[in-house]
Structure formats: C-alpha cells, structure tokens
Amino acid sequence: MDNFLKSKTRLAFIQLIFENLSTKNDIFEIFTIFDVNYKSTSVENFNDKEQIKFEFNSNFLKKLIIFYYDYSKSENYIDSINRFIKFDRSFKKWDLINQSIILAALSELNNVEKNKIKIVLNDYLNAGKSFVDDKEIKTINAILDKIIYEKK
C-alpha cells in the first residue's frame, strides 16, 4: 500500500475514533457502517466545488481499529496519558478531536516497529492539521513525544 493511501486511512481512523468518543457506539459497528457507506465515494470540496474521491484501505483501517480497541480496553490508559499533561485540564476534558488524534496515534504507535515510530507520528500530526490549529498540534506533539520517549 502506498504512503498516500496509508495517510488517508489514518485520517479516516481519527474520524472513526471521534465518532466512537462522541456517540459511545461500538467501534466495530462504526467501522462497518463507514466501510459500507463511504468506501470509494466522492465528496464535494467546498473550496473549488470539485468532487474528491474518498479513499482508504479497509484492511489497514480494520487493523487500526483493533489496535484502538485493545488500547482503549487496557487498564488505566487515560491515567497513563494524564501523567504527561502538565496543565490543569485532564485528558478527558480535552476536545474530542484532540483526544481522537492522541488515541489514534498511541493505538498504532504501540504496535509499530521502532524504526517506523517517527514516520507514523508525523503522519498523525499531519492528519491532525486537517482538524485543529498549529497550537493544538504542538501540544499533541509534545504529549506524544514524552510518551514515546519514556517507552524507549
């Protein structure tokens, strides 16, 4: 699979986690509905009114969903993130999209080879720029860097 398709799949992954956090619906049901309804469909780009093909790799996305499911069921995963937050707002009080980016990245980073950590991290930070501003990306990057550094 090419890197561009992986990036688009990670972008979709963040969206699915956001839906899971906001609706509390089962992540596997969300994935199934998403895969059936959005695979290879087109959406309108509001800037230039052209159609953009919505692409993602279903197999890779399902693998990421399993990583997320396992990570979210791990004991005290929220507490492990909160240890790295040095301001007065716990992770559960963050905006859902910021939580989604962090959870997507950590889910995959816990399952990736060490030599690919920087590539995966950068891909999530770039995907996150589709949702949040640079200040929030810097905060997300700082938290992820601290967590990754501790695991090395």
Secondary structure per residue as TSV (DSSP state, phi and psi in degrees):
chain	resnum	aa	ss	phi	psi
A	1	M	-	360.0	137.1
A	2	D	-	-76.9	159.5
A	3	N	H	-64.3	-33.3
A	4	F	H	-63.6	-42.1
A	5	L	H	-68.9	-36.3
A	6	K	H	-61.4	-43.1
A	7	S	H	-62.7	-42.9
A	8	K	H	-64.8	-35.6
A	9	T	H	-68.3	-39.7
A	10	R	H	-65.2	-35.9
A	11	L	H	-62.5	-44.0
A	12	A	H	-63.5	-38.4
A	13	F	H	-59.3	-44.5
A	14	I	H	-59.9	-42.4
A	15	Q	H	-62.4	-40.1
A	16	L	H	-68.3	-39.1
A	17	I	H	-64.6	-41.5
A	18	F	H	-57.2	-45.4
A	19	E	H	-63.2	-40.2
A	20	N	H	-61.4	-46.0
A	21	L	H	-67.2	-37.1
A	22	S	H	-82.3	-29.0
A	23	T	H	-106.4	-19.7
A	24	K	-	65.5	14.0
A	25	N	-	-72.3	157.1
A	26	D	-	-60.8	130.6
A	27	I	H	-63.3	-32.1
A	28	F	H	-73.7	-34.3
A	29	E	H	-67.4	-42.2
A	30	I	H	-59.0	-46.1
A	31	F	H	-59.3	-46.6
A	32	T	H	-60.6	-46.6
A	33	I	H	-63.9	-43.3
A	34	F	H	-61.3	-47.0
A	35	D	H	-62.7	-43.6
A	36	V	H	-69.0	-41.7
A	37	N	H	-90.1	-21.6
A	38	Y	H	-118.2	-14.0
A	39	K	T	-57.6	122.4
A	40	S	T	59.7	25.6
A	41	T	-	-90.3	170.7
A	42	S	E	-116.6	145.9
A	43	V	E	-125.2	155.4
A	44	E	E	-84.9	131.6
A	45	N	-	-81.9	116.7
A	46	F	T	-66.4	-25.0
A	47	N	T	-71.7	-41.6
A	48	D	T	-127.4	10.5
A	49	K	-	61.2	18.6
A	50	E	-	-91.5	157.7
A	51	Q	E	-84.6	135.8
A	52	I	E	-116.6	128.3
A	53	K	E	-74.2	127.5
A	54	F	-	-87.5	109.8
A	55	E	-	-120.7	144.1
A	56	F	-	-163.2	159.7
A	57	N	-	-95.5	113.2
A	58	S	H	-60.1	-41.7
A	59	N	H	-65.8	-43.7
A	60	F	H	-66.3	-41.2
A	61	L	H	-62.5	-42.1
A	62	K	H	-63.7	-39.5
A	63	K	H	-60.8	-44.1
A	64	L	H	-63.6	-38.8
A	65	I	H	-62.4	-41.2
A	66	I	H	-64.1	-42.2
A	67	F	H	-57.6	-46.1
A	68	Y	H	-63.6	-45.4
A	69	Y	H	-58.0	-49.1
A	70	D	H	-62.4	-43.6
A	71	Y	H	-64.4	-43.3
A	72	S	H	-70.6	-17.3
A	73	K	H	-93.7	-6.6
A	74	S	S	-70.0	149.9
A	75	E	T	-67.9	129.8
A	76	N	T	58.8	33.9
A	77	Y	H	-64.5	-33.1
A	78	I	H	-66.4	-43.9
A	79	D	H	-61.7	-36.6
A	80	S	H	-67.3	-30.1
A	81	I	H	-76.6	-43.5
A	82	N	H	-58.8	-27.7
A	83	R	T	-60.4	-23.3
A	84	F	T	-101.0	0.1
A	85	I	-	-94.4	120.6
A	86	K	-	-106.8	26.2
A	87	F	S	-132.7	173.5
A	88	D	S	-84.3	32.7
A	89	R	S	-134.0	110.5
A	90	S	-	-66.8	161.5
A	91	F	G	-55.4	-40.4
A	92	K	G	-63.6	-19.2
A	93	K	G	-95.5	-1.1
A	94	W	S	-69.7	160.7
A	95	D	-	-58.8	144.4
A	96	L	H	-60.7	-33.6
A	97	I	H	-68.8	-37.5
A	98	N	H	-66.1	-41.7
A	99	Q	H	-60.0	-42.3
A	100	S	H	-62.0	-42.5
A	101	I	H	-63.9	-47.0
A	102	I	H	-61.7	-47.4
A	103	L	H	-65.6	-38.4
A	104	A	H	-62.9	-48.3
A	105	A	H	-62.5	-48.5
A	106	L	H	-64.5	-37.0
A	107	S	H	-58.5	-45.9
A	108	E	H	-77.6	-40.4
A	109	L	H	-61.8	-29.0
A	110	N	T	-70.7	-10.2
A	111	N	T	-125.3	14.2
A	112	V	S	-109.8	153.7
A	113	E	-	-65.3	147.2
A	114	K	G	-57.6	-34.7
A	115	N	G	-73.7	-6.8
A	116	K	G	-110.1	2.9
A	117	I	H	-58.7	-49.4
A	118	K	H	-62.6	-39.4
A	119	I	H	-63.3	-47.9
A	120	V	H	-64.9	-45.0
A	121	L	H	-57.7	-49.0
A	122	N	H	-62.1	-36.2
A	123	D	H	-64.2	-41.4
A	124	Y	H	-68.3	-37.5
A	125	L	H	-65.3	-40.8
A	126	N	H	-66.0	-41.3
A	127	A	H	-63.2	-39.6
A	128	G	H	-60.7	-27.5
A	129	K	T	-65.0	-15.9
A	130	S	T	-74.4	-16.9
A	131	F	T	-116.0	-32.8
A	132	V	S	-133.3	167.7
A	133	D	-	-82.5	173.1
A	134	D	H	-61.5	-35.1
A	135	K	H	-62.1	-43.8
A	136	E	H	-69.3	-36.3
A	137	I	H	-62.1	-40.1
A	138	K	H	-63.5	-39.5
A	139	T	H	-65.3	-46.5
A	140	I	H	-59.9	-44.4
A	141	N	H	-60.7	-43.7
A	142	A	H	-62.2	-44.5
A	143	I	H	-64.2	-47.7
A	144	L	H	-63.0	-40.9
A	145	D	H	-59.6	-43.6
A	146	K	H	-63.0	-44.4
A	147	I	H	-64.5	-44.9
A	148	I	H	-65.0	-43.1
A	149	Y	H	-59.9	-41.0
A	150	E	H	-64.6	-34.6
A	151	K	H	-75.3	-19.2
A	152	K	-	-68.8	360.0
